[in-house]
């Protein structure tokens, strides 16, 4: 008896040692990021990056310009100052500013790059970037940071694990979407790679409100409001319901946690826009102007649909995407043929969830589809009509928020395609199957395949999961719609 107990104790001790060695090895391989915010310097943050092993120069340091799912670029490099590169002994290395969002760290005999330091002027960023959803901000009693707006990278370690240490004024609540647990004054979190770090958010300040619940997946509502009397409880109920209903729709979740980060902001100017929200790997960020949200039934439905749509994106396309999304290009917005799928299908799925079950649910779904998509497409406009959906998608990949005619055309075509497929499946199977079965099939396909989702993949999965042939519907919505405007003679 004693012998067995001792052997069990020895095995447990050996396991603990093995785990400790594994954690130590991971920490040794991790890139260490540090972010500091001093309340006395309310304009920006200080960032440092320490490499696990010095890298021989010359080498580039870069700031992101392209935003995951943002379909455009923002000049985050323009808000960087005081850039310093050092070797392992702390000696400075020469830096040359290159074209674009990159700096070249020069070679020097016996001096390899070990660390990088810089500052980001967050206040100037918020002022210069007119799309509020793309900017970080620092306001009295609040700090809200988008990872890709403040964290730069070195190409050689993009896939390395990351440890992030955040320090804010003593006593300030501080929260990162990389962890389900908030702290005060300081927090240390981990990211699997640079993409996960960049697609996360850091929130802090005495005016930050955090509400946390758990229903299998820890859910956090992180809210900062400059609107007096804003109904935080009602917003929390809607956001929590959006996550629960999305999990139920997909039948599984790749998320270890989820955050809905909501800011109700006093506009900086009449030119600043507060209508675009943004999805992330395990979170979504929502930016509204004070007084923008309608508390009535119609406004509540719009808010709930918006929450659903961006929650759905953490599944599709964050986990199941067409070509062009991965590997991500940080320097510029890459052309993407399949925005009709990633945006259009995600919006239709949100409408399907919004509708709910039963006859009333079907009517609610159809009404939401008609409201959102039937009149949104700009297929009648001469510059747009007659073009294939993939062509317009490539344009939308650069101008999604700048020209809503193009983006609405692309996502409406994709959503109406999904709706037509759903209607046929329900009709042929007498409501025993629906697009939800197809969506679950696509997620299963993406779990085992690293290839991007294509029209052919969708057609196969529809047939395999429902026994319905929908290829003609897919081809129809990808084809040009309307007559192309005649070409004008060369001037």
N, C-alpha and C positions, 0 to 999 in steps of 0.2 A: 504493500500500500504506500509506504513512504517512498520506495524506489520510483513508483509510478508518479507520485506527486512531484518528486524532485525532477524527474525527466520532463514532466510537463512544464515546470517552472523554467528549466533550462531552455526548452524549446521557445517559450514565450520571450525569454530574455534575448535569445538569438534573433527572434523575429523583430523585436524592438530595435536591436542593433542594426539589423538589415534595413529597416525602415529609416532609421536615423541616417545611415550612410547614403541611402537613396535621396533623402531630402537634402543632405549636405552636398551631394553631387549635383542635384538640380540647382541649388542655390549658387554653386560654383560656376555653373554654365549660364546662369541668368544674367541678362543685362539689367543694371540697376539704374532706375530713374528716380530722381528726387524732384519734388515740386514744393516751393515755398511761397507763401503769401503773407506779407507783413501788412497789417492794418494801417500802419503809418505810411505805407507806399500803396495807395489805393488804386494806382493806375495799372499795375500788372503783376506778373508772377515771375519767379526765378526758377529755372529748370537746369538740372545737371544730369548727364548720362555717363555712367561708368561701364566700360566694356569688360566682359569676363576675362578676356585675354587681350593685351595690346595688339593692334593691327598695324602692320607696316604701311606707312603713307607712300605715295599719295592716295587719298581716299576722299569720297564725297560725303558731306553731311547735307541732308535735305529736309525741308519742311513739306508736308502735304499741301497740295493745291486742290486735288480732286477729292470729292466727298463720297464715301460709300452710299449708294442709293440717292445721291444728290443730283446726279446728271448735270454736272456743271463744275466750274472751278471757282475758288476763292483764293485771294492772294495772301495766305497766312504768313508767308515768308516776309512780307513787307512790314510786319509788326514785330519782327525779331531785331534785337539790338544786343550790344555787348557780347558778341559771340567770341568765345575763347576755346581753343583746343590745347590739350596738354598731354605730355608723355607720362610714363609711370613715376617719374621723379618730380612732376609738377612743372616742368619747363614748357613754355608756350611754343606752339608750332605755328608756322606761317599759314594764313588763310587767304584765299582768293575768291572773291564773289563772282560766280559764274552766271551765265544767262539762265533764266528760269529760277526755280526755288532751290538752287544748290550752291554750296560753297565747297571749293577744293582745298583740302588740308594737305599742305606740301610735304614732300619727302625731305628727310634730314638724316644724315648718317647717325645710326645708333639711337634714333628717337622714333618710337612707334606710338600711334595714337592710343591713349588710355582713357581719356575722358573729354567731355564737351560741356561747356556752360553757356547759357544765354538767358536773355530776358524776353518776355512777350508783353507788349503793351495792350492789355485787354480792353482798357477804356477806349483807346483809339480804334481798336478792331470793331467794337460795337458801333461806334460812330460811323466808320467808313463802310461797313458791310450793311447794305440796306435790307437784305433779307434776314430778318431777326432770327430765323431758324438756323442760320449758318454761322452765327456769331456767339462767342462766349461773352460774359458780362461780369462786371464788378459794380455793385451798387451798395449804398450804405446798408450794412448788416447782411449782405448776401454776396456770394461768389458762385457763379455757375459756369463751368468749363466743359466744352466739348473736346474730347481727347485729341482729335485730329487737328484742332486749331492751335494747340499749344505744344504738342510733342513731335519732335523731329526724329529722324532715323538715319542709320547707316545701313546701306544695302546688304552688307555681308552678314548682318545679324538680324534681318527681318523676321526670320523664323525661330529665333532663339526665345526661350522663356524669359519673362520679365518680372522683376520685383519693383513695385512702385511705393515710395515713401512720400506721404503728403503731410506737410506741416502748415497749420493755420493758426491764428491767434488763440492763445490759451483759453479754454472754456467754450470755444466755438464748436457747435455740432458740425461734424464732417462726415460725408458719406460718399462712397464710390459704388457705381453700379457693378463693379467687379467683385463686390462682396455684399452679402445680405445684412451685414452687421454694421451699424453706424458707430462712431466714436466721438471723442471730444479732443480738439487740439491737434491730434495726429492720427494717422491711419496708415497701415501697411497692407497692401493687397498684391495679388499675383495675376498675371495675364499669360495665356499660353504662347502668345507671339505679339508682334507689333500691331497687327490688324485688330486683335481683341483689345489691346490697350487704346488704340486710336478710336475705336468705335464705342468706347465707354465714356462715362461722364463723371465729373467730380463736382459735388455740391456742398456748400458750407455756409455757415453764418447763423446768427441768432434769430433771423427772420425766416429761416428755412423750417418748414413743417414736414415731418416724416410720420407717415402712418403705415404700420406694418401688420400684415396678416399672412396666414399660411393656409393653403388648401392643397397640400402636396408640393407645390412650388411656392417658395417664399415670395410674397408680393409686397412691394413698397411703393406707396404714393409719396413722391417728393414734390412739394408744392411751395412756390414763392409767389405771393400775390401783393401787388400794390393797389388793389381794389378793396376798399373798405366793405366789410360785410359779405365777402365772397363765400359762397356755400361750399366749404371744403368737404363736408360730409357727403353731399350729393355727388360731387365729382369723384370722390373715392369709391362710392357705390358703383358708379358707371364704369370706372376704370377696372375695378375688381371683377365686375360682371363680364367685361370684355375679355379679360384673361381667362376666366373660368369657361366661358362659352367657346372660346377659341380652342382651348385644350380639349373640350368635349367634342368639337367638330373634327379635329385631326385624330383624336383617339390616342394620341401619345404626345410627349413633349421632349424636345431636345434641350430644354432650358433647365439650369440649376437654380435660377432665380429670375425675377423680372421686376423692372422698375418703370413706372410711368412718371416722368419728370415734367411738371407743368409750371409754366411761368405766366403770370398775368401782369403785364408790363405797361407802364406809362410810355407812350411812344416818344422816341427821341426827336422825331421830326415827322412832317407829313409825307416825306419820301420813304420812310422806313415801313416795311411790310410785315404784318404779323398774321399771315394766313397759312403758312406752310409748316406742317409738322414733319418729323423725321424719325424713321425707324432705325433700330440698331440690333446687334446680335441678341442682347437680352434686356432691351429697354426700348423706350420711345420717348422722344422729346416733343412737347407741344408748347407753342408760343402764341399767346393771345394778347391783344391790346386791351386795356381797361375798358369795360363796357361792351366788348365785342361779343361776348357769349350771351345768347338769348336764353332766359330761364324758363320760357314757355314750352309747351309740349313739342312744337316743331323744332325749336332750338335744342331742346334736350335730345330729340331724335338725331339731329345733325351731329351733335357732340358725340353721342354714343356710336353712330356710324363711323365717325372719324377715329375714335378710339379703337373700334373693331378693326378697321382697315389697317392701321399701323401696327396693331398687335399681331394680326395675321402675317405681316411681313417678317416677323421673327422666325416663321416657318418657311414662308415662300416670299421672296427667293433667298433669304439668308441661309437656309439649309438645302434649298432645292431650286437651282437657278439655271437660266439659259446661258449661252456663251456670252462672254464679255464682262461678267461680274467677278470671276476668279480665274487666275490670280489677279488681284487688284492692282491697278496702275495709279500710283500716288501723285505723279507729276502732272497728269493731264486727264481729262475725262475721255475714256476710251469709247469708241462707237459700239453700240449694243443693238443687235437686231431684234431681241426678244423682250423689249419693254412691254409690248402688248400682253405677254404672258405674266411677267413679274408684277406689273401694275394692274393690268386689266383683270386677270384671274383673281388676284388678291382682293380687288374691289368687289367683284361678283361674289366671292366667298363671304366677304363682310356683309353683303346684302342678303345672302342666304342665311347666315347666322342671325342677322337683324330680324329677318322674317319670323324665324322660329318654326315650330312644328304645326301641323294641322292645316285646315282650309284657310283660316285667318292668316296663318303664317305665309301661305303661298300668295295670298293677296298682298300682304305687306311686302314680300320680296319683290313681286312684280311692280308694285308702286314705287319702291325704292329704285329699281332698275330703270323704270321709265323716267323718274325724276333726275337720276344721276347721269344716265348714258344716252337716252334717246335723243335729247336735244343738245348734247354736249359736243358731239363730233362736228368738226368743221369741214365735212366732206364736200360741201357746196362751194367753198371758197376756191377761186382759181388757182392760188399757189399750192393748194393741198389736194384737190380732187384729182383722181386719175393716177395717184401714186400708190405703189405697194406699201403695205403696212410696215414691212421691214425697212424700207427706205425712210419713211417718216420716223421710225423708231431711232434710226441712226442720227437724225437731226435732233430728236427729242433728248438724246443722250447728252447733248451739249446745251440745250435751250429749254429744258423742261419747265423751270419756274419762270423763265424770262418771257416765253410765248405760250400761254396756256391754250391757245387754239391748237397747237401741234400736239402737246401732251394730252389734251382731252380727246383729240382724235385717236391717238394711239391707244390710250387705255380704254376708251369707249369701244373700239373695235374688238379688243381682247375680251372685255367684259361681255359684250353682246355675243361673241363667239361662245364663251363659257355658258351663257344663258341659253343659247340655241342647243348646245350639246346637252345641257341639263334637261331642257324640255323634251328632247327626243328620248333620252334615257328613261325619264319618268313615264312617258307615253308608252314606249315599247315594253317596259318591264312592269307596267301598271303600278308605278310608284314603289316598287320593291327596291329599286336602285336609283341613285341620283349622282350628281357631280361630287358629292362628298365621298362616294366610293372611289371615284377617279382620283380625287385629291389624295386620299390615303394611299392609293396605289402608286402615285407619283412620289410621295414621301418615302415609301418602301423602296422604290427603284433608286432613289437618290442615296439611300443609306448604303447601298451595295455598289453603286457605280459612281465614278468620279467624272464621268462624261456629262456635258451640259444637257439640259432638257431641250429637245427640238420638237418641231411639229410632228415628225415621225414617231418620236417617243410618246407624245401625247396620244396620237392615234392608236398606237399599240396598247397602251395602258387602258384607254377607254374600252377597247374591244375585249381585253383580257378580264377586266374587272366587272364589266356589265353585259358583255355579249352584243354590244351595239356598235355599228360601224358609223363613225362620225367624221371620216376623213374629208368628205365633201363639204361639211360645215367649216372645218378648219381651213381648207383651201379657199373657200368663198370669202372668209373674213380676212385672209392674208392677201387676197388679190386686190388690184386697184379698184376703187369705188368711184363711179362717175367718170365722165369724159375728161381727159387731161386738157388743160388749157393749151391752145395752140402756141407753138414757139414763135417768138418774135424774131425778126431778122436782126443780124448782127449790126450794131450801130456803126 
